[in-house]
Amino acid sequence: MQKALKKDPGIPNLFPLKEQLLKQLEEKKQQTLAAKEKERELRLQEKKRKRSLQGLQNDAQRRTKEFEKKQALQTSVENEGVSAVDRRSLRAYHREFRQVLEMADVVLEVLDARDPLGTRCLEVEQSVMAAGSDKKLILVLNKIDLVPKANVEAWLKHLRNDFPTVAFKASTQTQKRNLSRRKGVNTAPPGVMTSSACLGAELLLKLLGNYCRNADIRTSITVGVVGLPNVGKSSIINSLKRSKACGVGATPGITKSLQEVQLDKHVKLIDSPGIVIATGSGDSASLVLRNCVKVETVEDAVPAVEAILRRCNHLHLLQHYSIPQFTDTQEFLAHLARRTGKLKKGGIPDLGAAARAILQDWNTGRILYYTHPPEQHTLPTHISAELVQRWSQAFDLKALEAEEKEQLCELTEKMDEAAVVESEGVVSHVYSEEEGGGGGRRE
């Protein structure tokens, strides 16, 4: 049987260094506790680090799976030619367009004067023709201030072989009321157009008035306005109304649904969403340059910039952006990124941001370009020479030639820096709801 341990009697009170010894023992005790606390904190930090590493690994695996899933979906979309989003947009567009066609007596197809063929849709024209003889179509050549006067005249001559065509410059003023229209001769210096006023509104209204009289229509008429995104449909309506009746912007998709605007007691206008072209088919760069998709949603804007550089005058770009000479697209974007301060960490040029800035300039007209009409005119299959003559008489455009010439005199002639580019080609919109798919293609 073991003897019980004797209790430590402690330090005798008479010990001469008792207080000093107790202090040393207390300090040693505190150091031991601090060491244990530090060791415990280190263990906790190690556990957190391990959990963090595991979380990062799990997050990386999750992102990889999402990326692979997205890539597989994108491949499927490309194989099918049109995505589910495109199909929904196309169905919605067709519902809206059918309503416009049913309600309208006259349909205005708005074209961008810089590339009239590239913004012309055959399906719209074919649908109007198939709707019956009481439906009429007028082509409106908008943004004529962005191209030379001679080019406008050449396109008017070419397009009038198919349908009555009116040159137009929508007002660029931002106030909500009293958007002005230009009358008379421009007082600005020769070769420069500084006014934000509208051109062509009076001519278009007279054209509609001629149709009412010749067709013996004594009641009001409804005019539908259709076209690709950002060709200026809403701006034209605002210019005719002389107030901000419809939302406008350089971004496609501003108009989401039909908007009715009562112009006067005789004319009602209908603004419709832009014609939808499936993004899963055709040349993606072509869709971007038509401004049919939002620039900020484009994953890779570089191919579209490459297309711009192939078409534009490089000297003009150097002067316009104040950048040095470049040999390829990457160097051009790097110069522009440094010039505009679009940099990543470490001063690395952000080529994507620079590319999107170029596309914005292209779509908003800061980069000047225009196309020439084809040398030979071939009448589309859905149009007959007899119809062209009959419609021209109905609208009596010849009676307005003098006013049109005066209007065109106000266009700028100083377009040396503009690039003459090849047209994107006519849009043939071949989608139908019964097919459940389809897309836009160039011809």
C-alpha positions in Angstrom: 0.0 0.0 0.0 1.4 3.3 -1.2 1.9 6.2 1.3 -0.1 9.4 0.6 1.9 12.2 -1.0 2.8 15.0 1.4 1.3 18.4 0.6 3.8 21.0 -0.6 4.3 23.2 2.3 5.2 26.1 0.0 7.8 28.8 0.6 8.4 29.6 4.2 7.4 33.0 5.2 10.9 33.6 6.7 12.5 32.8 3.3 14.5 36.0 2.4 13.7 36.0 -1.4 10.1 34.8 -1.1 8.5 37.7 -3.0 11.0 37.7 -5.8 10.6 33.9 -6.2 6.8 34.2 -6.3 7.0 36.9 -9.0 9.3 34.6 -11.1 6.9 31.7 -10.7 3.9 33.9 -11.8 5.8 35.2 -14.8 6.7 31.6 -15.8 3.0 30.6 -15.4 1.8 33.5 -17.6 4.4 32.6 -20.3 3.2 29.0 -20.3 -0.4 30.1 -20.7 0.6 32.5 -23.5 2.5 29.8 -25.3 -0.5 27.5 -25.0 -2.9 30.2 -26.3 -0.6 30.9 -29.3 -0.4 27.2 -30.1 -4.2 27.0 -30.0 -4.5 30.0 -32.4 -2.0 28.5 -34.7 -4.0 25.2 -34.8 -7.2 27.2 -35.5 -5.6 29.2 -38.3 -4.3 25.9 -39.9 -7.8 24.4 -39.7 -9.2 27.6 -41.4 -6.5 27.5 -44.0 -7.3 23.9 -44.8 -11.0 24.7 -45.0 -10.3 27.7 -47.2 -8.1 25.7 -49.6 -10.8 23.0 -49.7 -13.4 25.7 -50.4 -11.3 27.2 -53.2 -10.9 23.7 -54.7 -14.6 23.0 -54.5 -15.3 26.4 -56.0 -12.9 25.8 -58.8 -14.5 22.4 -59.5 -17.9 24.0 -59.5 -16.9 26.7 -61.9 -15.2 24.2 -64.2 -18.5 22.2 -64.3 -20.5 25.3 -65.0 -18.1 26.4 -67.8 -18.2 22.9 -69.4 -22.0 23.0 -69.2 -22.1 26.4 -70.8 -19.7 25.3 -73.5 -21.8 22.2 -74.2 -24.9 24.4 -74.4 -23.2 26.9 -76.7 -22.1 24.1 -79.0 -25.6 22.8 -79.0 -26.9 26.3 -79.9 -24.4 26.6 -82.8 -25.4 23.2 -84.1 -29.1 24.0 -84.0 -28.5 27.5 -85.4 -30.7 29.3 -82.9 -30.9 29.4 -79.1 -34.0 29.1 -76.9 -33.7 32.9 -76.1 -33.6 33.6 -79.9 -36.7 31.5 -80.4 -38.6 33.4 -77.7 -37.4 36.7 -79.1 -38.3 35.7 -82.6 -41.8 34.5 -81.6 -42.4 37.8 -79.7 -41.2 39.8 -82.7 -43.5 37.9 -85.1 -46.5 38.5 -82.8 -45.7 42.2 -82.7 -45.1 42.4 -86.4 -48.3 40.7 -87.3 -50.2 43.2 -85.1 -48.5 46.1 -86.9 -49.2 44.6 -90.3 -52.9 44.0 -89.4 -53.4 47.5 -88.1 -51.3 49.5 -90.6 -52.4 50.9 -94.0 -48.8 52.0 -94.8 -45.6 50.4 -93.5 -42.4 52.5 -93.2 -39.3 50.3 -93.4 -36.5 52.3 -91.9 -33.0 51.8 -93.4 -29.6 53.1 -92.2 -28.3 55.3 -95.0 -24.7 54.1 -94.2 -25.7 50.6 -95.3 -29.2 50.5 -96.7 -28.9 46.9 -98.1 -27.5 45.6 -94.8 -30.5 47.0 -92.9 -33.2 45.9 -95.4 -35.2 42.8 -94.5 -36.8 40.8 -97.3 -39.3 39.1 -95.1 -40.9 42.4 -94.0 -41.4 43.4 -97.6 -42.7 40.0 -98.6 -45.2 40.0 -95.7 -46.5 43.5 -96.7 -46.9 42.4 -100.3 -48.7 39.2 -99.2 -51.1 41.1 -96.9 -53.1 42.5 -99.8 -53.3 45.4 -102.2 -54.6 47.7 -99.6 -51.2 47.6 -97.8 -48.4 49.9 -99.0 -44.7 50.1 -98.2 -42.3 53.1 -98.0 -38.6 52.9 -97.5 -37.2 55.6 -95.2 -33.5 56.3 -95.7 -32.5 57.6 -92.2 -29.3 59.1 -90.9 -28.5 60.8 -94.2 -26.3 63.3 -92.4 -23.7 60.5 -91.9 -23.1 60.0 -95.6 -22.2 62.3 -98.6 -25.0 64.0 -100.5 -24.0 62.2 -103.8 -24.3 58.8 -102.0 -27.8 59.6 -100.7 -28.9 60.6 -104.2 -27.4 57.3 -105.6 -29.2 55.2 -103.0 -32.5 57.0 -103.6 -32.3 56.3 -107.3 -31.5 52.7 -106.6 -34.1 52.0 -104.0 -36.9 53.8 -105.9 -36.7 51.0 -108.5 -38.3 48.9 -105.8 -40.5 51.1 -103.6 -41.2 54.8 -102.9 -38.2 56.0 -100.8 -37.7 59.1 -98.7 -34.5 60.6 -97.4 -34.6 61.5 -93.6 -32.5 62.9 -90.8 -34.2 62.4 -87.4 -33.8 65.2 -84.9 -31.0 64.6 -82.4 -32.4 67.1 -79.8 -33.1 65.7 -76.3 -35.9 68.0 -75.1 -39.3 66.4 -74.6 -41.2 68.9 -76.6 -40.9 71.1 -79.7 -38.3 69.1 -81.6 -37.6 71.4 -84.6 -37.7 70.6 -88.3 -35.3 72.2 -90.8 -36.9 74.4 -93.5 -35.1 76.5 -96.0 -31.4 76.7 -96.7 -28.8 75.9 -94.0 -26.8 78.9 -92.8 -23.9 76.9 -91.5 -20.5 77.1 -93.3 -20.3 75.2 -96.6 -19.6 71.5 -96.1 -20.7 71.4 -92.4 -24.0 70.4 -90.9 -24.2 71.6 -87.3 -28.0 71.5 -86.8 -29.7 68.9 -84.7 -33.1 69.6 -86.5 -35.0 67.1 -88.5 -34.8 66.8 -92.3 -37.4 65.0 -94.4 -40.4 65.1 -92.0 -42.4 67.5 -94.1 -41.6 65.5 -97.2 -42.7 62.2 -95.6 -46.0 63.8 -94.3 -46.8 65.2 -97.7 -46.1 61.7 -99.2 -48.6 60.2 -96.8 -51.1 63.0 -97.6 -50.7 62.3 -101.4 -51.5 58.6 -100.7 -54.7 59.6 -98.7 -55.9 61.8 -101.5 -55.1 59.4 -104.4 -56.6 56.5 -102.5 -59.6 58.6 -101.6 -59.2 57.8 -97.9 -61.2 60.4 -96.0 -60.7 58.8 -92.5 -57.5 58.5 -90.6 -54.7 56.1 -91.6 -52.4 54.0 -89.5 -48.7 53.9 -90.3 -46.5 51.1 -88.9 -42.7 51.8 -88.5 -40.5 48.7 -88.7 -36.8 48.0 -89.2 -33.6 46.5 -87.6 -32.6 47.7 -84.1 -31.0 51.2 -84.0 -31.9 52.3 -87.5 -33.9 55.2 -85.9 -37.5 54.1 -85.8 -38.4 55.8 -82.6 -36.4 58.9 -83.5 -38.4 59.3 -86.7 -41.7 59.1 -84.8 -40.4 61.7 -82.3 -39.4 63.9 -85.2 -42.8 63.6 -86.9 -44.6 64.2 -83.6 -42.2 67.1 -82.7 -42.0 65.7 -79.1 -40.3 62.8 -77.3 -43.2 60.3 -77.7 -41.0 57.2 -77.8 -37.8 56.2 -76.0 -34.7 56.3 -78.1 -31.0 55.3 -77.7 -28.0 53.9 -79.6 -28.5 50.6 -77.8 -30.6 47.9 -79.5 -33.7 46.8 -77.6 -34.9 50.3 -76.4 -38.4 49.6 -77.8 -39.7 46.5 -76.0 -43.3 46.4 -77.4 -45.7 48.2 -79.7 -46.2 52.0 -79.0 -49.0 53.9 -80.6 -48.6 57.6 -81.2 -51.4 59.8 -82.6 -49.6 62.2 -85.0 -52.8 64.2 -85.8 -56.4 63.5 -86.4 -55.6 61.8 -89.7 -52.4 59.8 -89.0 -51.6 57.3 -86.2 -48.0 55.9 -86.0 -47.0 52.5 -84.5 -43.5 52.0 -83.2 -42.4 48.4 -83.1 -39.4 46.5 -81.6 -36.4 45.9 -83.9 -36.4 43.0 -86.2 -34.8 40.0 -84.5 -31.9 38.2 -86.1 -30.9 34.9 -84.4 -27.5 35.2 -82.8 -26.8 31.5 -83.1 -26.5 31.7 -86.9 -24.5 33.6 -89.4 -21.5 35.8 -88.9 -21.5 37.1 -85.3 -19.3 40.0 -86.3 -21.8 41.0 -88.9 -24.6 41.0 -86.3 -22.5 43.2 -84.0 -21.7 45.7 -86.8 -25.4 45.9 -87.7 -25.9 46.9 -84.0 -28.4 44.0 -83.6 -26.9 42.9 -80.3 -25.8 44.9 -77.3 -22.1 45.6 -77.3 -21.8 44.9 -73.6 -23.1 41.4 -74.0 -20.6 40.5 -76.7 -18.2 38.0 -75.2 -15.4 38.5 -77.8 -15.5 41.9 -79.5 -12.2 41.6 -81.2 -13.4 39.8 -84.4 -15.8 42.7 -85.1 -13.0 45.2 -84.6 -10.9 43.2 -87.1 -13.8 43.5 -89.6 -13.8 47.3 -89.0 -10.1 47.6 -89.5 -10.3 45.7 -92.8 -12.8 48.2 -94.1 -11.7 51.6 -92.6 -9.1 54.1 -93.6 -6.2 53.4 -91.1 -4.9 57.0 -91.4 -8.3 58.3 -90.3 -8.3 56.0 -87.3 -4.8 57.1 -86.3 -5.9 60.8 -86.4 -9.3 60.1 -84.9 -7.9 58.3 -81.8 -4.5 60.1 -81.7 -2.6 56.8 -81.6 0.7 55.7 -83.3 1.0 53.3 -86.2 -0.1 49.7 -85.7 0.5 46.5 -87.6 -2.5 44.3 -86.4 -5.7 44.4 -84.4 -4.0 43.6 -81.1 -1.5 46.4 -81.4 -4.3 48.8 -82.4 -6.4 47.9 -79.4 -3.3 48.1 -77.1 -2.5 51.6 -78.3 -6.2 52.7 -77.8 -6.4 51.1 -74.3 -3.3 53.1 -73.2 -4.6 56.3 -74.9 -8.0 56.1 -73.1 -6.8 54.6 -69.8 -8.5 51.3 -70.2 -5.9 49.3 -68.2 -5.9 46.3 -65.9 -3.7 45.8 -62.8 -0.1 46.4 -63.5 -0.9 48.7 -66.4 -1.8 45.9 -68.8 -4.0 47.1 -71.7 -7.6 45.9 -71.5 -8.1 44.9 -75.1 -11.7 43.8 -74.5 -12.8 47.2 -73.1 -11.0 49.0 -76.0 -12.7 46.7 -78.5 -16.1 47.5 -77.1 -15.4 51.2 -77.2 -14.6 50.9 -80.9 -17.9 49.1 -81.5 -19.8 51.9 -79.7 -18.1 54.5 -81.9 -19.0 52.4 -85.0 -22.6 52.1 -84.1 -23.1 55.7 -82.9 -21.5 57.2 -86.1 -18.3 58.5 -84.6 -16.5 56.3 -87.1 -17.7 57.5 -90.5 -18.4 54.9 -93.2 -20.9 54.4 -96.1 -21.6 51.9 -98.8 -22.2 52.3 -102.6 -25.4 50.9 -104.2 -24.9 47.9 -106.6 -23.8 48.9 -110.1 -26.7 46.8 -111.6 -30.2 46.7 -110.2 -32.1 43.4 -110.1 -35.7 43.6 -109.2 -36.5 41.3 -106.2 -38.7 38.4 -106.9 -41.5 39.7 -104.6 -41.7 43.0 -106.6 -43.0 43.5 -110.1 -42.4 46.5 -112.4 -46.1 47.1 -112.7 -46.4 47.4 -108.9 -43.5 49.8 -108.7 -45.1 52.1 -111.3 -48.6 51.9 -109.6 -47.2 52.7 -106.1 -45.1 55.6 -107.4 -48.3 57.1 -108.9 -50.2 56.5 -105.6 -47.7 58.5 -103.6 -46.8 61.0 -106.3 -43.2 61.4 -105.2 -42.3 63.3 -108.4 -44.4 66.2 -107.2 -42.0 66.6 -104.2 -38.7 66.4 -106.1 -38.0 70.2 -105.8 -38.5 70.1 -102.0 -36.3 67.0 -101.8 -33.4 68.7 -103.7 -33.5 71.7 -101.4 -33.4 69.3 -98.4 -30.4 67.4 -99.8 -28.5 70.7 -100.3 -28.1 70.9 -96.5 -26.0 67.6 -96.3 -22.4 67.8 -95.5 -19.9 67.3 -98.4 -16.8 67.0 -96.1 -16.5 63.3 -95.9 -12.9 62.7 -96.9 -12.2 60.8 -93.7 -15.2 58.4 -94.2 -14.5 54.8 -95.3 -16.3 53.2 -98.2 -17.1 49.7 -97.1 -18.8 46.6 -98.5 -22.4 46.2 -97.6 -23.4 43.6 -95.0 -26.0 42.3 -97.4 -29.8 42.1 -97.4 -31.3 40.3 -94.4 -33.5 37.4 -95.2 -35.4 36.6 -92.1 -36.5 33.0 -92.6 -38.1 32.2 -89.2 -41.6 30.9 -88.7 -43.4 29.9 -85.5 -44.4 26.6 -86.9 -40.8 25.7 -87.5 -39.9 26.7 -83.9 -36.5 28.0 -85.0 -34.6 29.6 -87.7 -32.6 32.8 -88.0 -31.4 35.6 -90.0 -29.0 35.2 -92.9 -27.3 37.4 -95.5 -27.8 37.1 -99.2 
